[in-house]
Amino acid sequence: MRKIIFIMLISGSFFNSKAFAANKKKEGNCQKIKAECLKAGFSNVKTGEPGKGVWPNCVKSLFAGKVVEGTAIPLPEIDPEVVRKCKADVPDFAEGKK
């Protein structure tokens, strides 16, 4: 009985780690976008400076394909294919869920 439980735990860990790795791979394009927004000067924390937030200004603008009103910093240049893949893999990324 212990062997069966042990095998179930090991196989569950194996499959769970594969799913985790696949999920991280999917998020890779989105993390590139976030990193480029931060490099461009957008902030991941509330600074009190309107128009400089990673999610409401940079990521949402890139997802929309146009600058969101009130954005105070020029957007980084990001390959449209990276944005397309991020949208497909993590549709709610622009909402700041990640």
SEPALO-600182 format. One line per field, with one value per residue (C-alpha): x, y, z. Coordinates in Angstrom, 1 decimal. Layout:
<pts>
u: [X; ...]
v: [Y; ...]
w: [Z; ...]
</pts>
This chain:
<pts>
u: [0.0; 2.8; 4.4; 1.2; 0.9; 4.6; 4.2; 1.1; 2.9; 6.0; 3.9; 1.7; 4.8; 6.2; 3.1; 2.5; 6.1; 5.6; 2.4; 4.2; 7.0; 4.6; 2.7; 6.0; 6.9; 3.6; 4.1; 7.6; 6.3; 4.3; 7.3; 9.3; 6.6; 6.7; 10.5; 10.6; 8.0; 10.0; 13.2; 11.3; 10.7; 7.2; 6.7; 5.4; 4.4; 2.1; 4.3; 1.7; 2.9; 0.0; 0.7; 3.7; 2.1; 3.3; -0.2; -2.6; -0.3; 2.3; 0.9; -2.7; -1.4; 0.6; -2.4; -4.7; -2.2; -2.4; -1.4; -3.9; -5.0; -2.8; 0.3; 3.3; 6.2; 7.0; 6.2; 9.0; 9.3; 8.1; 7.8; 4.0; 4.4; 5.5; 2.3; 0.2; 1.6; 1.2; -2.5; -3.1; -1.3; -2.4; -5.5; -5.9; -2.2; -3.0; -5.2; -2.2; -3.1; 0.5]
v: [0.0; 2.4; 1.7; 2.7; 5.9; 6.7; 6.1; 8.2; 11.1; 10.9; 10.7; 13.6; 15.7; 14.9; 15.9; 18.9; 20.1; 19.7; 21.7; 24.4; 24.6; 24.8; 27.7; 29.5; 29.1; 30.6; 33.6; 34.2; 36.6; 38.5; 38.8; 40.3; 43.0; 43.8; 43.9; 46.3; 48.5; 48.7; 49.4; 52.3; 53.9; 52.7; 51.8; 48.5; 50.3; 53.3; 56.3; 59.0; 60.0; 59.6; 58.0; 56.0; 52.7; 49.4; 47.9; 50.8; 52.7; 50.5; 47.0; 48.1; 50.5; 47.7; 45.3; 47.9; 48.8; 52.5; 54.8; 54.8; 58.4; 59.8; 57.8; 60.1; 58.0; 56.8; 53.2; 50.7; 49.2; 45.6; 43.0; 42.8; 39.0; 39.0; 41.0; 38.7; 35.6; 37.1; 37.9; 34.4; 32.7; 35.0; 37.1; 38.9; 39.9; 43.6; 43.7; 43.2; 39.7; 38.5]
w: [0.0; 0.8; -2.5; -4.3; -2.4; -3.0; -6.7; -6.9; -5.1; -7.4; -10.6; -9.4; -8.7; -12.1; -14.0; -11.8; -12.5; -16.3; -16.1; -14.0; -16.6; -19.5; -17.7; -17.1; -20.8; -21.8; -19.5; -21.0; -23.6; -21.1; -18.7; -21.6; -22.0; -18.3; -18.3; -21.3; -19.7; -16.5; -18.5; -20.3; -16.9; -16.0; -12.3; -10.9; -7.7; -7.1; -7.2; -7.2; -10.6; -13.1; -16.4; -15.3; -14.2; -15.8; -16.0; -16.7; -19.0; -20.6; -20.8; -21.5; -24.3; -25.9; -25.7; -27.2; -29.9; -29.1; -26.2; -23.4; -22.5; -19.8; -20.5; -19.6; -20.9; -24.4; -24.9; -25.4; -28.9; -28.6; -31.4; -32.1; -32.3; -28.6; -27.7; -29.8; -28.1; -24.6; -25.4; -26.6; -23.6; -20.8; -21.9; -18.6; -18.3; -19.1; -16.1; -13.8; -12.7; -13.0]
</pts>
